[in-house]
Each structure stands twice: as structure tokens, then as C-alpha cells.
Amino acid sequence: MRRIYMDANATTPLLPEVLEAMKPYFIESFGNASSIHQHGQHARAAVEHAREQVAALLHCRPAEIVFTSGGTESDNTAIFGILRPGDHLVTTAIEHHAVLHSAEKAHERGVEVTFLPVSVGCAVDPDDVRRALKPNTKLISVMMANNETGVIQPVEEIGRIAAEAQVFFHTDAVQAAGKIPIDVAAIGCHLLSISGHKLHAPQGTGVLYVRRGTRFEPLVFGGSHERQRRAGTENVAGIVGLGKAAEIALAALTDGTDERVAVLRDCLEQGLIAAIEECGVHGAGHARVPNTTNLYFDHLEGEALVIALDLKGIAVSGGSACSSGATDPSHVLRAMGVPLARQRASVRFSLSRLNTGAEIDAALEIIPAAVAHLRELSPANKSTYAQAAN
Ligand SMILES: Cc1ncc(COP(=O)(O)O)c(C=O)c1O
């Protein structure tokens, strides 16, 4: 069976060019980037080249790039690196667990935390951010694009609010990088997280952008790697892969690749809405990253649809993919005020440059039939939904 992967917000495969770029760093050029001999210098040059490639994607200085083990570490570093007991953090209810659970842990350690609500469309109101500020506010952390709905947050406006109030601003750009342009100066952030495996680089690689002059306490102590901002021997091959992926992602913003993904996403979304009754898009009407659509199919269980589609060869995700395996309803949809039955009837489709028009056509054959079948199997769902919605 030909499999169709539509879960790129969970992870993406390496692009062949990325793997090719990495290969020499496993065997021939295996040096430790801190060693002073030729082996080490070769590895160091590769790491610094990757730093330049990532800096180009974010429009920052190479020295402002800190390589980490992924989005989770970058988010944790931003939060625990800036906040101390007595400080106040302003964040939102729709952040990824890498921020949400870090904020909860920081709260246990004496940090005051405000979790801002969002609109039904999954957008944070910058005025809510402004109103939440207190004399002890030290950090604002608001994601750039939501991983479940793809809705883009007003980070530039929030950056201006942070600048006026002279507080640090962190944005989790894990689901934005490689999908929409990122310019750290325009955003006005001090810290920004990205993750390699969401943009066709290896899992276990990531970046924390740290604006020049921003003082923070590292999360990992040891050697003086990454200018004493993140200890530990560099993952040279992974970093090389991330650099190459960043270079490709930057080109994709202007060479038509991302536009093509947006066309595929729109075809899928509109085709499903046309073919299926009582189906709609979460976050519709808001600016979204081009690859993501989160749809509800009332009167069925999203998890059942995920399994049914998997059996038909289509990989999608219900709720947040990073916590997939857990069937808890999504905290993002809950924060948007979506009724429980509809939260449970929601499925996320996230595409990448590797999807094709033929795959969308096939999906538009398979998904409506699977939805109809599941709805037939559980007519009771109809009355359950009606009750929950009332
Ligand atoms: C918005 C967001 N932030 C952070 C992460 C965590 O990134 P990583 O898997 O690299 O730890 C994810 C992963 O899905 C994410 O979607």
C-alpha cells in the first residue's frame, strides 16, 4: 500500500540533500569541534558554516545562534535561563508543552505565571499581553505559530509591547521556521526557538537564537561550548544537517515551494469541507502557516478516524502530535473554547514539500468515505454531540 504522510508538524523526514551533507561527518570527518588538530578544525568549520546558514534563515548574526538538542531544550533554556523566583512570566494557554510545562515548573519554583486566553480563532490579543504586565514581569513567551491549528500569532506587536515595557521576549518558532519568513529584528524578540526535525533536519537538533547582549543562565553546564551558553560536545553531523535544512528552507520561502504546499493544503481543506457535512476548520479566517489544517468532523471520534486513515495508508494526527499516544483532548482546542465533543472530533493534517497533488486526490477519495463509515458505525455520536453542544 502506498502510504501518504500528512503529519509534518509531528516530524519530517530528512531531505536527501540534508543526509548527503551530513554523511561525511559520521566517518571521515568525525572530529570533535573543540580539538585543535586538523580533525577538530574541519568539524569546527562545518559547525560555523551551519551557524551562518541558520543565521541567514532567522536574519540574525551567526554569533547569536546557540545549537541545542531541539525545540524542547531551547524553550526550557529560554524560560529557566531568564526567570528567577519572584519574577513574573506572561505566556499563553496554547503554547506547546515544552513551554507550558516549563512555566508550570517555574511556578513551583516561585515564579509568578499568567497564562493568557486566546480567541475562538486561536489568536492571542496583544492588548491582553499589555494588560498582563506587572512591575515584576521579566519575560513574555508567545509562540509564533501554533502547532495544532497553524494560526500565526501577532508576535511583532507583542515584541513592541515587550520593548516598551523593557521585558524579555521569547517566541517558540518551532512550527514557523521553514514555513513563513522569520526576521528576529522585525519580531523584536530576545530569544527564539527552532527545532531541526520540523524542517527536514534530524531529530535531536535545534537552535536557540539569543539576541546579542541578552544575559541568561545556561541550562546545561560543562565545557565552554557554544560560547559558554550550552555545554556539551557538538552534534556535528546533526548541526550540519540543520544548517543545510535551514538553507533549503530559506530558498523554499521564495522559490514557490511553500506556495505549492499552501495550494495543496487549501485543496485538501476545501475538498473535505465540500465533501463532508458538519466539518469545518479550526482557526479559519486567521493567518495560518501554509502547511497546516485542523478540521473537525462532528459525530465521530478523531482518534478513531486517525486509526481508520492509518489503516488506509494516511498518517495524520489527532490532538497534539508530540503527546500522541495520549488521548487527552487538546489543550489548544479547549483554550479556544471548542466544545468537548468537537475537540474529540478533530484531526490535524500537516503537509510538507514532499506531498503531491496525487496524494491530495487520493486523500479526498479516502477521507470522506472513512468519515461516513465511522459516522454510520456510531449513530449514537449524533445525540452525544447535540447534548454536549447545548
Ligand atoms: C511549537 C512546538 N514547540 C516545541 C516543540 C518541541 O520540539 P522538539 O520536538 O524538537 O523538542 C514542538 C514539537 O512538536 C512544537 O510543535
The ligand as a Gaussian input file, in Angstrom:
#p B3LYP/6-31G(d) Opt

LIG

0 1
 C        5.523000      24.525000      18.916000
 C        6.484000      23.467000      19.370000
 N        7.414000      23.772000      20.279000
 C        8.298000      22.872000      20.714000
 C        8.291000      21.577000      20.242000
 C        9.309000      20.607000      20.738000
 O       10.351000      20.447000      19.798000
 P       11.300000      19.173000      19.850000
 O       10.479000      18.012000      19.373000
 O       12.430000      19.498000      18.926000
 O       11.764000      19.017000      21.246000
 C        7.325000      21.205000      19.302000
 C        7.217000      19.812000      18.828000
 O        6.205000      19.424000      18.256000
 C        6.405000      22.179000      18.844000
 O        5.465000      21.882000      17.938000

